[in-house]
Amino acid sequence: MAHDYSWQKIFEYNKIFDHDFDINPYILTSKQIKNACQDFKNTSEKEVRILCKQDSRENRPNIFTMIR
C-alpha cells in the first residue's frame, strides 16, 4: 500500500512500537504526523488527511495489522 512507508516512519518517529497498548491507547495528533513526515516530497506521503483515510479494514496500512 502506498501509505505503508509513511506510517512506518510515523510509528518509528513517535516510538509507538514501544507503547503498551494494554495499559492505554496511543493518542496520535496531526502535528505528530506532520513532524514525522515533514521531509517527504509527495503530498500523498505527508498529508494527514490522506494518510488517515481508511474506508475499510482492507485499506488499512500493513502496520495497523501488526498491533492487536
ChimeraX attribute file (.defattr): number of C-alpha atoms within 10 A of each C-alpha:
attribute: neighborCount
match mode: 1-to-1
recipient: residues
	/A:1	8
	/A:2	10
	/A:3	18
	/A:4	16
	/A:5	13
	/A:6	20
	/A:7	22
	/A:8	17
	/A:9	14
	/A:10	20
	/A:11	16
	/A:12	13
	/A:13	15
	/A:14	15
	/A:15	10
	/A:16	15
	/A:17	13
	/A:18	9
	/A:19	12
	/A:20	10
	/A:21	12
	/A:22	7
	/A:23	7
	/A:24	8
	/A:25	9
	/A:26	10
	/A:27	7
	/A:28	12
	/A:29	9
	/A:30	12
	/A:31	10
	/A:32	15
	/A:33	22
	/A:34	15
	/A:35	13
	/A:36	20
	/A:37	21
	/A:38	12
	/A:39	10
	/A:40	13
	/A:41	9
	/A:42	9
	/A:43	11
	/A:44	14
	/A:45	19
	/A:46	22
	/A:47	17
	/A:48	17
	/A:49	9
	/A:50	12
	/A:51	19
	/A:52	14
	/A:53	10
	/A:54	11
	/A:55	8
	/A:56	7
	/A:57	9
	/A:58	9
	/A:59	11
	/A:60	17
	/A:61	20
	/A:62	15
	/A:63	13
	/A:64	12
	/A:65	10
	/A:66	8
	/A:67	8
	/A:68	6
